[in-house]
Amino acid sequence: MADFAGLAGVFLAVFISHFIPFIPLPGYLAAIEYASLHRDLVTLFLTAVVTALAASLGKLVVFAYGYGIGKAVAGKELEYAKRLFQKISKFGIDVAVFVFAISPLADDVLYIPLGAAGYDIRRFFLAVFAGKFVLASIIVALGRAVSAAVEAVVGDTLLSVVVMAAITVAFTVLVLRVKWSEVLSAYEEGGARRAAVALLRSMFRRG
């Protein structure tokens, strides 16, 4: 059965970690740890819902930071990001929000300039919640499966937590390397495909 005090703890951990830009680790680790201690589907489903809702509300706070925080974090790159968003349809932005939300990336690099650009908050919340729910479901399912496998071998859940934490850190570092000026230039010259290539190149560039 669901431990509602435990779920409240997961909600709090996820919310706090998501309204602080670029720090998604603690909340997800709490969700992983909680899921690893339960096996019934109802509890695992509730864990995914609570995690997604808390993450979405946290990102709503980040979205509201707007231009002030965006200027401090992204600098001149914020202006390039805003110009890029103006060239993309609202549906395209919704898809981008969903994709960033569904991936274990530092999605604040997208959400802060969206807030600064005055994007529709309702569209933003629906897209980010959909993505976070999918991500939370994957995290809960994988967390439970990995912890069960590790427990069967070594009798401990620590290794599964460490591995997933390492993966999340690696992806976060990569997304923080994105150069929006290069992505915008590539989009103007060759569309979405070239922009995607530029995004990947900026992530994996040397130095």
Secondary structure, 3 states (H helix, E strand, C coil): CCCHHHHHHHHHHHHHHHHCCCCCHHHHHHHHHHHHCCCCHHHHHHHHHHHHHHHHHHHHHHHHHHHHHHHHHHCCHHHHHHHHHHHCCHHHHHHHHHHHHHCCCCCHHHHHHHHHCCCCHHHHHHHHHHHHHHHHHHHHHHHHHHHHHHHHHHCCCHHHHHHHHHHHHHHHHHHCCCCHHHHHHHHHHHHHHHHHHHHHHHHCCCC
